[in-house]
Structures are given as structure tokens and as C-alpha cells.
Amino acid sequence: MYLNLNRNLADPDGFYEYLVNSQRHMNNEEANRMNARLVLILCNQVGDMDTLKAAIDMASDPKKAM
């Protein structure tokens, strides 16, 4: 399964800043729950099980990205 590892976000720093700022008022547990919800929402947007499995495999073993 091919995963696009090229930069695909116009403003990655802006995204990261928005994500971090959205969690500033949260404790760790709340932030972890928000991240879990975000992952599930984004998985639904991707919608392809093979792509999601490949991404999970890569995230669990970054050497697979090489």
C-alpha cells in the first residue's frame, strides 16, 4: 500500500499551532481523548481500510517509512 509521505499540507506549522492551541486549556486526559476523537474523525474521512492499516503499521514502526 502506498502512503503519501510528501508534504501535503499547505501550512503544517499553522495546523500544529491550531492543534496545540485547541488543547491548551485541557489536562492530559482531556487532550488524549480529543486526539482519539480526531483520529477517528480523520479515519472516517480517509475511509479506506487498506490505507488506514498501512498508516497504523507505519506509525507503530517508523522504520517502515524508509
N, C-alpha and C positions, 0 to 999 in steps of 0.2 A: 504494500500500500504506500503510495506516495503522499507525503505530507509537505506542504509548502513551508519551508523554513526561511524563505526570504522575507525581508521586511515587507509587511503587507498592511501596515497601519500608518496613515499619513502623519500622525503626531503621537508616537509612542510615549514621549515624556509627558505630554498633556493627558493622555489616558492614565498613566501611572499616578500623576498628581491628583487627578479626579478620583481615582480609586482610593488612594491613601486618605485624601480629604474626606471621603464619604465614611471612613471608619474612625476618624479622629475622636469622635465622641463615644466610641464603643469600647467595651472591655474586650479581652482576647476571645472569650467565648462568643460574644455577640459578633465579633469580626469573623470568626471561624464559621459561624452559622451563615452569615451573609455571603462569605466566599463559597460555601457549599451551595447555597441557592443560586448564586451567579453561575457556577459551573453547570448546574442542571439546566438553567435557562439557556446558556450558550450551547450545551449539548443538544437541546431541543432545536435550536437554530441550525446546527450542523446537520442533524437528522440522519446521518449515515453511520450505521453500526461499525462497519469496517474502518472508517476514518476515525471514529471515536476510540476503537480498540487500539489502533496504531498510535494514536496520541497518548493513550494511557500507558501503553508499553514504553513509548519513548520517554515519557515523564518519569516512569518508575526506574528506567535505566538510561540515563543521558548518553551513554556510550553508543546507543543505537542510533543516535543522531549523526554519528560520524560516518 
